[in-house]
Amino acid sequence: MADTNPPAREQDAAEANQGATATAKPKRAVKRSPKRNPPQQLPPWKVLLHNDDKNDIFFVVETIVALTPLNEQDATRRMKEAHQTGVALLLVTHKERAELYKDQFESKGLTVTIEPAE
């Protein structure tokens, strides 16, 4: 007589497979970072070139071109304005960069001040 029931091990394995497909996998929690505000623009500061009687006009133009993004034509305009009126606006930037420009110009012997643009 033939045994119609499968061996116990095979039956246990079949039941285990059926149970695995019937249960759903737990969902993973999605971590969301806190909502960040976009970076704010830093307050603007003016970098002002002052006229002096000790520096050559060509040296002033060369220094402006070397230290700023201004081209020679714009640097010449700023130098002439400072020469005629006593002061000229070189550029407007954030405070830390304005301080850097001030230090760099002073290291070259030119007088530059900074002040808030607003």
Secondary structure, DSSP 8 states (H G I E B T S, - for coil): ----S--HHHHHHHHHHHHHHHS--------------------EEEEEEE--SSS-HHHHHHHHHHHSS--HHHHHHHHHHHHHHSEEEEEEEEHHHHHHHHHHHHHTT--EEEEE--
